[in-house]
C-alpha cells in the first residue's frame, strides 16, 4: 500500500531542570519482606553480598539496589506463609473482606507516591501509572466484595438418603511471579483474589521493577497478619525457579513471557502443583470496509501505544480490508505522529515513554530493523531515538508479507504492523494463524458480522469497535500460547480455590 513517507523527526521531551520523581525517602526498604518485616538476605553478617541495580529507563541512572534472592530466601518466605495459612484461611469472608478494603484505602491514600515510584522505575507516562494505581485499588475493592458472594451447586440429595454439600476452600500457599511492564497492577491482579480466597503467598517481582511491590508490602504491613504476604526479590532463574518447584507451594501463578511460562510449568510438574499462566499476546485488529476508520485509528493511538506498547493486549497487528487500507493508514499515521514521547518528569502530556531496559530496547529495535531488511516500510517512526534513555520512535510498519516475523512474534514495544486482506474468511484465518491467543478486536458497523467474527477468533477477549478496555468484573486471560487461568472477575477467585464434596448419609 502507498502512503506518505516517514519524514517527521521524533523528539524526546526531556525534563532537564525538573526535580526527580522520587527522593530517597520515597523508596521502600531494600530487603526481602518476610513474616511481616523487611529482612536482610542470607549472606553472612546480615548484609547483602549480591545486589541488583534498579535503573530508571528514562535516564539510565541507578535509583536503588535490591538483594539478589536465593533459594534459601524463598524457603524462608514459604515457611512464613505456611505458618500463616491456617489462621488466615479460617477467617470468615467478612473479616478477610474488611482487610482487603483496608488495603484498598491505604493504597488510595498513597496514590501520588505510588504513581511517582512506578514511573521512576519503569519510565511509564504519569497517566499510565495513575491508571495502574486506580485499577489496583479497584481490584482490591472488587475482590473484597466478590469473596462474600460466592456461589456453588446447591446442597441436596443427589443419591437417595445422601446429602451432598459443596465446599470451596483455599489452596494453601500460592507462589506469584510478576512482570516488569505492570509491576503494581499485575501484583494486584494476583494478590487480591489469592488473599480473598483465603490463601497466603510469596511473590517475586521482576528484578527490573520491584519498587512498587516492596512499597506495597511496606504500606500494608500493619494490615495483614505476619506471613500472609511475603516478597522476595531476585532473578527468575534462581528465586523464581525455587518458588515454582517448592514442594510446599500449592500453586504457582505467573504473568510474563512465553519462555518464562514454559520454565515455570516445567518446574511445577514434579510436585503436580496447579499452574496459572498469563503470557504474551499478538492481538489482531480486524478492520472491515464499513468500519469508522477515523475512530479506529484514534482508538489505536491509545490501544497500540499504551504503556509504550509494552502491553500483552496491545492492538499491535492490524488486518485491514484492502479497499480501505490506504485511507486507514493515513488516519493511523496522523494519530501516531501526534504522540508525545518523553521522560515522565517532563509533564502530563507525555504518552509514550522508554523501553524498560537496554536489553528490551535492543530487542524491539532488532525486530524493526529485521522487518525493514525483509522489505517492510516504516510509514512513520522505525528508528531508535538518541539517549539518554531507551526510547524508540512510535512506529507503523506497512508492506509486510504474510507470515513476516513482525506480524507473528510479540514485539512488545511501540510498533504496530499493518497487513491487508480481501475477504472475511481470510481475515479470520490469518488472525488465528499465530501461536498466541490473548485478545483481538473487530471493527465493523455490521452487527451480524461482529457477532460471527468475534465467535470465530481464537482469543480470550474480543472487543468490538474498541480495544484494550478492561474491568474488574470481567475475566482476562488467553488461549493457546497465551496461557491458561483467568485474572480479574469471579473466575480468578475460582482459580485460587478448590472445591470439596462432602456427602452425608442421613438414612434412618
Number of C-alpha atoms within 10 A of each C-alpha: 14 13 16 11 10 16 9 9 12 20 12 23 17 19 14 10 8 10 10 12 16 18 11 8 7 14 16 20 19 20 23 26 25 26 23 21 17 20 17 18 24 18 13 9 9 10 13 18 12 14 17 17 15 21 22 23 27 27 17 16 13 13 17 19 19 24 24 23 28 22 18 13 24 29 17 17 25 30 18 22 29 19 15 22 21 15 11 24 21 13 12 11 20 13 13 22 24 15 20 28 19 18 24 22 15 16 22 17 11 13 18 15 17 25 25 24 23 29 26 27 26 29 33 33 31 26 18 23 27 19 12 22 22 17 19 22 22 18 25 28 21 22 28 28 17 20 20 16 9 13 11 10 9 9 14 13 15 10 10 9 14 15 16 18 16 16 13 15 17 26 22 25 26 30 29 24 26 28 23 20 25 23 22 28 23 22 23 25 24 27 24 24 30 28 27 27 32 27 27 30 30 29 28 28 28 22 23 24 26 29 30 25 27 25 21 20 23 16 15 18 21 12 15 17 15 18 26 28 28 28 28 33 32 27 19 20 12 14 22 32 20 22 31 30 23 22 15 18 26 23 27 27 25 27 27 22 19 19 12 20 23 15 15 26 22 15 20 24 13 12 15 14 20 17 23 25 27 26 27 29 33 30 31 32 29 27 26 27 17 12 20 15 23 16 16 22 21 16 19 24 23 21 22 30 27 24 27 30 26 25 24 25 27 32 30 31 25 27 25 25 22 18 13 16 24 17 15 24 25 17 17 25 22 15 17 25 20 12 18 20 25 25 28 30 24 19 16 11 15 22 24 29 34 35 29 27 22 16 10 17 20 15 15 21 20 14 20 27 14 14 24 18 10 14 13 21 23 23 25 26 25 23 18 19 18 13 13 14 25 24 30 28 29 28 23 27 25 24 19 21 15 12 12 14 16 23 26 19 16 23 26 27 32 29 30 27 24 24 22 24 20 14 11 13 12 13 24 19 13 16 25 19 13 19 14 24 28 28 29 31 25 25 24 20 15 11 9 9 15 19 12 10 18 19 11 13 22 22 25 19 23 23 16 18 19 18 25 22 8 12 13 19 14 14 18 23 25 26 20 15 21 27 27 18 20 23 25 23 20 21 16 24 25 19 21 28 20 14 13 11 11 12 17 12 12 10 8 4
